[in-house]
Amino acid sequence: MVKPKTLSILSFNILGMPLLSRKYAPRLKKIVEEIARIDPDVVCLQEVWLGATKKYLVRQLAAVGFGHFYRPMAGRRLSGLLVLTKPKIFAPQKYFFAPSVENFSLPLTELLVASGYCWFELSVGGQKMIIVDLHLSVDWQFNLASAQGLGLGRLAELSRLAKEIKNLGKRKIIVAGDFNLEKNSSVYRKFLQISGLDDPGRGSIFKTTLFNLYRWPMAKSGQQRDFIFTKNLDLSKIKVQLLWVQPFPQIGCLSDHAGLLMALKL
């Protein structure tokens, strides 16, 4: 068997919410088509709402070679993570954050969306790696000011993850997901500092604005994107690419976040 020359990982918050999001069915179909076209080895998704969304994605992507999946659930929350891979997954584990309460206010979405992370091991091209799929809580109170150094809820969650990463020592690690962070904000910089992670996409430039897809009035979502961070990997062997920053005809934006694709030369 020929060893693969690269490991590619795609991370995307799909906003896979039936009924309450716009163009749900055509967006989901197009997401499957795009994943099949890009053909990554690992897909890390966030906001996969309800069992029906998970079943559709698993069934459709199994037809194009994704033979393994992992969907950790947290209690009765309706939305969570979904990982699909071509290589076999080993030793999957999960951790979910408690719903974030701010000023005695508990946003409804915090009860429905399972914020947290899962991780698993892969053996690819003779190399063992740990892959993490993550969705942080939205820091509702300070979200608009996060670039100015706030975002305390997310920082607490990131500190929990950073401790886990440090305990893994010299192992090769890839952390993908929706961090609800703004690039170069103080929380972003603090997380890289306390975790020892690198951002191979540090130079990626976002040139467009993605629009709200909920079925109720909200501000434009702005330049939201997934991130992929690494540790103990050679950054010169990594390339990253922002995905789906432009609307599709008759569909519009695939999500209110941009996806990210990382290719690691083995």
Buried (B, 14 or more C-beta within 10 A) or exposed (E): EEEBEBBBBBBBBBBBBEEEBBBBEBBBBBBBEBBBEBEBBBBBBBBBBBEEBBEBBBEBBEEEEBEBBBBBBBEEBBBBBBBBBBBEBEEBBBBBBEBBEBEEEEBEBBEBBBBBBBBBBBEBBEBEBBBBBBBBBBBBBBBEEBBEEBBBBBBEBBBEBBEBBEEBEEEBBBBBBBBBBBBEBBBBBBBBEBBEBBBBBBEBEBEEEBBBBEEEEEEEBBBBBBBBBBBBBEEEEBBBBBBBBEEBEEBBBBBBBBBBBBBBEE
